[in-house]
Amino acid sequence: MANIDLANPGADEAALSGAISLLLIDSRGATLTDFGGGEDVADNAAALLAMIAAGGGSIPAGDYDLGPISVSAANWKVQCDPGAVFTRIGASGASWIIFGSGCSNCSWDGGKFDGQKSVYTALDTSLRIGSGTGRGSNVGIITPAMVTGGPSDFTLKNIEIVNAPGASLLSTGTTRLTLKNIISRDSCGTLGVAWDAGGADIDNVKIYDTNNGGRALFQHAMDVQGLFDGRVRNVDLYRQVGDTSGLSNFSSGFTAIQNRDTIFENITDHGHATTDIFTLGISCVGGDGNIYINCWSYKNRQNMEVVGESDFTIFGGGADGQYWTTTAVPSADSIQGLIIHAGSIYAGGAGTGTQGGRNGTIIGYTATRCGTSYRVRSGGHVFSACRSVGPTVDGVRLERISSIDGFENEVAPELTNISFLAGVIETSGRAGLMMDEGSSINTAGTVFRNNGQDSATYTTVQRAGFAVQGSQTKAGLYLSGASYVDDQSWTETAAISYEPGTTDASNRYTFSIARPVNVREGQRVTLKNVVSGPADATGKVIDIELDELTLEFTSAKTFIDVATAGTGTVSSSGTTLTGSGTSFTTEFVGRSWIKADGEYRKILTVTSDTVATLSSAFTSPLSGDTFQIIGADIAGVPSQQYGIVTDAYSTGVETAGATFSGNVLGRVYNGAEVLTSAAWEIVAHSGAALTVSAVTTEEELARVTLSPDILGLNGVLRIETVWAYTNSGNNKIPRVKFGAAGVALGSATSVFDPTLTTTATVSAVTEIWNANSKTSQTFRNSATGTIYGSMTQAVETSTIDTAAQMDVIFSGEKASSGETLQLRRYTISVLKVD
């Protein structure tokens, strides 16, 4: 500061004025106006650079014109008041604001940046952090790759970027970047972060209406590339507009490329505005060791894609395809929930080629309303507690592909060592899991339920819980411990209410749910006696919305009254319905429809037995009118034809411990030569001695009732017994018999009945097996007490229905009442083979 003569201040008026200004700046903090900036300034670039060079300051609310600038100073902080708006002016074709490699330990907080994309149409960036060059000709649009020279410890927060003619924001080569509370609206290009050397923290980013206008090759709303040990969380993407006529007929929301050991949390693509091109929600390419937590995607062709990533983990999150069109269930190829395969978009990147696309752990992911919920094209993955809910074609699809167009170093690995554990796969149109190729597949603890819903499109032997098809050999299918269930044999009385009418142009109709109904989207149901005849109508559940159920039918339907008379009479005033002798609280369940005076109205609420609220008033008020309640029965339609379907190319199918229930045609369909290795299971055992009393007639000692369908089509029943008796010349006859449950002792089929005399004990093993039919058995009745070796007896047969319960009976008979005959042990084992 210059020396000032205080005795003669007028002589140094200019110096005094400057000193006072500096003192005021020091006391209150610098503002843009202190450096010559302001709302009435033609270009605030010089003032902003001067303020930053001085260490920063604040920018009051206001509208500021700002030309392109490049900042290289370090150790500064800019704080914008709410309402500070910067409008772009100046030359086109360059990034608007560049924070270069010297901008370390810097912070910009607040402000709105308007890039005026209608004026500045060049392929440039609004805000750029780092001075590296991008890969490709469209610098600032294609996410930069392999850039260096960025700053360190740079923070950008609480800003809004609108109308950017290119990328809204790019950070390249920054170390320890912090982005927080960033909003981008109506910009032409991506918000990108690339090659942070470590510790990037990106939190709370909202991107709306990205519209590239045909300017971008890869049309991503947000790119995160090359991060190491970073964290990206709370990102929401809305209404991206893809390009149908530009460089690429493609649009993606969030793309993560070649990141390592980075956490992505709460990333959500809420759906694109464009529906006539290929859209991708969340794409993860060529990374290693990344963790994705609670990431969601809605209504995209591919909702979450993992390409060439290794050792990745997905916790929670999911995909909701919401159909690709409004009139049809998606095809298997039209919408993917989660798709995993090998390959990398960058040559030489992490996870490239044969090493990519492996060793993923997916926990608690949910996919619904997709063509295929999980499409797996590489091995080494574990899916735990994951869920697929229809309508879909396949819940899970295992397939091998030879190449991916446009991807460098793509190598298709073998589909081996894939596990689906403790999950639920239900209401698929074709199969719960459709396997084209693979080996060492494990489904322990997974429930395959109510699949095969689309009977019009897929054959009986495709509609299964687990289906194997194709020309490639499949080996080592460990289907043990899984459940293959169809539980759709149910009927709910008067559960659906409706106003009679005709389906719309898409053969759809919406009904009210009058009583709780346990149905899911994609499930087929039958409404009883609801069309002329009366006749039933079967449709697929398309939408469930609170108390309404929308069904889609294969042809147009006109629904008639299915009505019962209500108790008492009713009167109305506006939307209030008043009863006399009525029982509204018990007769009006849910949103019931009623008919009175020839008109239909929905009951919205019930206040008491005599007061209710209508959806709308009757044309003429009711006065002591009788009324009817519209209510139809609804029934499930069993659809899962088989639990497991295999073809001629499968070997080593292990089904021990699997449970089957309600499958329409059977447990397992053996399409050709299949080696099934099942395990023996002991179903009954006793070591307590059972003695024939002092009689000379046949006496029953024990009876064991076996469960229905315990053998399957080709199963074996093995009965082991140990007998002890008096060694004499008198006859002793131990017997093992079987027959339908409750069969009389004398009518049961004998499978073991030797006549014994001068020996003291016998140990016997008797086997009965179904001969590819549940009502056709074969066995050998041994007179010597063994099933092995040569015997003189011929093979015998029986025709017991083993699909129902059956009894195994142990009895004995002796010629002398004073002698003994004891059953010392029995063990019954089952080898179930379909």
Secondary structure as the mmCIF struct_conf table of DSSP 4:
data_model
#
loop_
_struct_conf.conf_type_id
_struct_conf.id
_struct_conf.beg_label_comp_id
_struct_conf.beg_label_asym_id
_struct_conf.beg_label_seq_id
_struct_conf.end_label_comp_id
_struct_conf.end_label_asym_id
_struct_conf.end_label_seq_id
TURN_TY1_P TURN_TY1_P1 LEU A 6 ALA A 7
BEND BEND1 ASN A 8 ASN A 8
HELX_RH_3T_P HELX_RH_3T_P1 PRO A 9 ASP A 12
HELX_RH_AL_P HELX_RH_AL_P1 GLU A 13 ARG A 28
STRN STRN1 THR A 31 THR A 31
HELX_RH_3T_P HELX_RH_3T_P2 LEU A 32 PHE A 35
TURN_TY1_P TURN_TY1_P2 GLY A 36 GLY A 36
TURN_TY1_P TURN_TY1_P3 GLU A 39 ASP A 40
BEND BEND2 ALA A 42 ALA A 42
HELX_RH_AL_P HELX_RH_AL_P2 ALA A 45 ALA A 53
TURN_TY1_P TURN_TY1_P4 ALA A 54 GLY A 55
STRN STRN2 GLY A 56 ILE A 59
BEND BEND3 ALA A 61 ALA A 61
STRN STRN3 GLY A 62 LEU A 66
STRN STRN4 ILE A 69 VAL A 71
BEND BEND4 ASN A 75 ASN A 75
STRN STRN5 LYS A 77 CYS A 80
HELX_LH_PP_P HELX_LH_PP_P1 ASP A 81 ASP A 81
TURN_TY1_P TURN_TY1_P5 PRO A 82 GLY A 83
STRN STRN6 ALA A 84 ARG A 88
BEND BEND5 GLY A 90 GLY A 90
BEND BEND6 SER A 92 ALA A 94
BEND BEND7 TRP A 96 TRP A 96
STRN STRN7 ILE A 97 PHE A 99
TURN_TY1_P TURN_TY1_P6 SER A 101 GLY A 102
BEND BEND8 ASN A 105 ASN A 105
STRN STRN8 CYS A 106 ASP A 109
STRN STRN9 LYS A 112 ASP A 114
TURN_TY1_P TURN_TY1_P7 LYS A 117 VAL A 119
BEND BEND9 ALA A 122 LEU A 123
BEND BEND10 SER A 126 SER A 126
STRN STRN10 LEU A 127 ILE A 129
BEND BEND11 GLY A 130 GLY A 130
HELX_LH_PP_P HELX_LH_PP_P2 GLY A 132 GLY A 134
BEND BEND12 ARG A 135 ASN A 138
STRN STRN11 VAL A 139 VAL A 139
TURN_TY1_P TURN_TY1_P8 GLY A 140 ILE A 141
STRN STRN12 ILE A 142 ILE A 142
HELX_LH_PP_P HELX_LH_PP_P3 THR A 143 PRO A 144
BEND BEND13 MET A 146 MET A 146
STRN STRN13 SER A 152 SER A 152
BEND BEND14 ASP A 153 ASP A 153
STRN STRN14 PHE A 154 VAL A 162
BEND BEND15 ASN A 163 ASN A 163
BEND BEND16 PRO A 165 GLY A 166
BEND BEND17 SER A 168 SER A 168
STRN STRN15 LEU A 169 THR A 172
BEND BEND18 GLY A 173 GLY A 173
STRN STRN16 THR A 175 THR A 175
BEND BEND19 ARG A 176 ARG A 176
STRN STRN17 THR A 178 ARG A 185
BEND BEND20 ASP A 186 ASP A 186
BEND BEND21 CYS A 188 GLY A 189
STRN STRN18 LEU A 191 ALA A 194
BEND BEND22 GLY A 198 GLY A 198
STRN STRN19 ASP A 201 TYR A 208
STRN STRN20 ASN A 211 ASN A 211
TURN_TY1_P TURN_TY1_P9 GLY A 213 GLY A 214
BEND BEND23 LEU A 217 PHE A 218
STRN STRN21 HIS A 220 GLN A 225
BEND BEND24 GLY A 226 GLY A 226
STRN STRN22 PHE A 228 PHE A 228
BEND BEND25 ASP A 229 ASP A 229
STRN STRN23 ARG A 231 TYR A 238
STRN STRN24 VAL A 241 VAL A 241
BEND BEND26 THR A 244 LEU A 247
BEND BEND27 ASN A 249 ASN A 249
STRN STRN25 PHE A 250 ILE A 257
BEND BEND28 GLN A 258 GLN A 258
STRN STRN26 ARG A 260 ARG A 260
BEND BEND29 ASP A 261 ASP A 261
STRN STRN27 ILE A 263 ASP A 269
BEND BEND30 ALA A 273 ALA A 273
BEND BEND31 ASP A 276 ILE A 277
STRN STRN28 PHE A 278 VAL A 285
BEND BEND32 GLY A 286 GLY A 286
STRN STRN29 ASP A 288 ASP A 288
BEND BEND33 GLY A 289 GLY A 289
STRN STRN30 ILE A 291 ILE A 293
BEND BEND34 ASN A 294 ASN A 294
STRN STRN31 TRP A 296 TYR A 298
BEND BEND35 LYS A 299 LYS A 299
BEND BEND36 ARG A 301 ARG A 301
STRN STRN32 GLN A 302 VAL A 307
BEND BEND37 GLY A 308 GLY A 308
STRN STRN33 SER A 310 SER A 310
BEND BEND38 ASP A 311 ASP A 311
STRN STRN34 THR A 313 PHE A 315
BEND BEND39 GLY A 316 GLY A 316
STRN STRN35 GLY A 318 ASP A 320
BEND BEND40 TRP A 324 ALA A 328
HELX_LH_PP_P HELX_LH_PP_P4 VAL A 329 SER A 331
TURN_TY1_P TURN_TY1_P10 ALA A 332 SER A 334
STRN STRN36 GLN A 336 HIS A 341
STRN STRN37 SER A 344 SER A 344
BEND BEND41 ILE A 345 TYR A 346
TURN_TY1_P TURN_TY1_P11 ALA A 347 GLY A 348
TURN_TY1_P TURN_TY1_P12 ALA A 350 GLY A 351
HELX_RH_3T_P HELX_RH_3T_P3 GLY A 353 GLN A 355
BEND BEND42 GLY A 356 GLY A 357
STRN STRN38 ARG A 358 ARG A 358
STRN STRN39 THR A 361 ILE A 363
BEND BEND43 GLY A 364 GLY A 364
STRN STRN40 THR A 366 THR A 368
BEND BEND44 ARG A 369 ARG A 369
BEND BEND45 GLY A 371 GLY A 371
STRN STRN41 THR A 372 VAL A 376
BEND BEND46 SER A 378 GLY A 380
STRN STRN42 VAL A 382 SER A 384
BEND BEND47 ALA A 385 ALA A 385
STRN STRN43 ARG A 387 LEU A 398
BEND BEND48 SER A 402 SER A 402
TURN_TY1_P TURN_TY1_P13 ASP A 405 GLY A 406
STRN STRN44 GLU A 408 GLU A 408
TURN_TY1_P TURN_TY1_P14 ASN A 409 ASN A 409
STRN STRN45 THR A 416 LEU A 421
BEND BEND49 ALA A 422 ALA A 422
STRN STRN46 VAL A 424 MET A 435
BEND BEND50 ASP A 436 GLU A 437
STRN STRN47 GLY A 438 ASN A 442
TURN_TY1_P TURN_TY1_P15 ALA A 444 GLY A 445
STRN STRN48 VAL A 447 ARG A 449
BEND BEND51 ASN A 450 ASN A 450
TURN_TY1_P TURN_TY1_P16 SER A 455 THR A 457
BEND BEND52 TYR A 458 TYR A 458
HELX_RH_3T_P HELX_RH_3T_P4 THR A 460 GLN A 462
STRN STRN49 ALA A 464 VAL A 468
BEND BEND53 GLY A 470 GLN A 472
STRN STRN50 LYS A 474 TYR A 478
TURN_TY1_P TURN_TY1_P17 SER A 480 GLY A 481
STRN STRN51 SER A 483 VAL A 485
STRN STRN52 THR A 491 SER A 497
STRN STRN53 THR A 502 THR A 502
TURN_TY1_P TURN_TY1_P18 ALA A 505 SER A 506
BEND BEND54 ASN A 507 ASN A 507
STRN STRN54 ARG A 508 ILE A 513
BEND BEND55 ARG A 515 ARG A 515
TURN_TY1_P TURN_TY1_P19 GLU A 521 GLY A 522
STRN STRN55 ARG A 524 VAL A 531
TURN_TY1_P TURN_TY1_P20 SER A 532 PRO A 534
STRN STRN56 ALA A 535 GLU A 545
TURN_TY1_P TURN_TY1_P21 LEU A 546 ASP A 547
STRN STRN57 GLU A 548 GLU A 552
BEND BEND56 THR A 554 SER A 555
STRN STRN58 THR A 558 PHE A 559
STRN STRN59 ALA A 563 ALA A 565
HELX_LH_PP_P HELX_LH_PP_P5 GLY A 566 GLY A 566
BEND BEND57 THR A 567 GLY A 568
STRN STRN60 THR A 569 SER A 573
TURN_TY1_P TURN_TY1_P22 GLY A 574 THR A 575
STRN STRN61 THR A 576 SER A 580
BEND BEND58 GLY A 581 GLY A 581
HELX_RH_AL_P HELX_RH_AL_P3 PHE A 584 GLU A 587
BEND BEND59 GLY A 590 ARG A 591
STRN STRN62 TRP A 593 ALA A 596
TURN_TY1_P TURN_TY1_P23 ASP A 597 GLY A 598
STRN STRN63 GLU A 599 VAL A 606
BEND BEND60 SER A 608 THR A 610
STRN STRN64 VAL A 611 LEU A 614
BEND BEND61 SER A 615 SER A 616
BEND BEND62 THR A 619 SER A 620
BEND BEND63 SER A 623 GLY A 624
STRN STRN65 ASP A 625 ASP A 625
STRN STRN66 GLN A 628 ILE A 630
STRN STRN67 ALA A 632 GLY A 636
STRN STRN68 TYR A 642 THR A 646
TURN_TY1_P TURN_TY1_P24 ALA A 648 TYR A 649
STRN STRN69 SER A 650 GLU A 654
TURN_TY1_P TURN_TY1_P25 ALA A 656 GLY A 657
STRN STRN70 THR A 659 SER A 661
BEND BEND64 VAL A 664 LEU A 665
STRN STRN71 GLY A 666 ASN A 670
BEND BEND65 ALA A 672 ALA A 672
STRN STRN72 THR A 676 THR A 676
STRN STRN73 GLU A 681 SER A 686
BEND BEND66 ALA A 688 ALA A 688
STRN STRN74 LEU A 690 THR A 691
BEND BEND67 ALA A 694 ALA A 694
BEND BEND68 THR A 696 THR A 697
STRN STRN75 GLU A 699 LEU A 706
HELX_LH_PP_P HELX_LH_PP_P6 SER A 707 SER A 707
TURN_TY1_P TURN_TY1_P26 PRO A 708 ASP A 709
BEND BEND69 ILE A 710 LEU A 711
TURN_TY1_P TURN_TY1_P27 GLY A 712 ASN A 714
STRN STRN76 VAL A 716 TYR A 725
BEND BEND70 SER A 728 ASN A 730
STRN STRN77 LYS A 732 ALA A 740
TURN_TY1_P TURN_TY1_P28 ALA A 741 GLY A 742
HELX_RH_3T_P HELX_RH_3T_P5 LEU A 745 SER A 747
BEND BEND71 ALA A 748 ALA A 748
STRN STRN78 THR A 749 PHE A 752
STRN STRN79 LEU A 756 LEU A 756
BEND BEND72 THR A 758 THR A 758
BEND BEND73 ALA A 760 ALA A 760
STRN STRN80 THR A 761 ASN A 770
BEND BEND74 ASN A 772 SER A 773
TURN_TY1_P TURN_TY1_P29 LYS A 774 THR A 775
STRN STRN81 GLN A 777 PHE A 779
BEND BEND75 ALA A 783 GLY A 785
BEND BEND76 ILE A 787 GLY A 789
BEND BEND77 THR A 792 GLN A 793
HELX_LH_PP_P HELX_LH_PP_P7 ALA A 794 VAL A 795
STRN STRN82 GLU A 796 SER A 798
TURN_TY1_P TURN_TY1_P30 THR A 802 ALA A 803
BEND BEND78 ALA A 804 ALA A 804
STRN STRN83 MET A 806 LYS A 814
BEND BEND79 ALA A 815 ALA A 815
TURN_TY1_P TURN_TY1_P31 SER A 817 GLY A 818
BEND BEND80 GLU A 819 GLU A 819
STRN STRN84 LEU A 821 LEU A 831
#
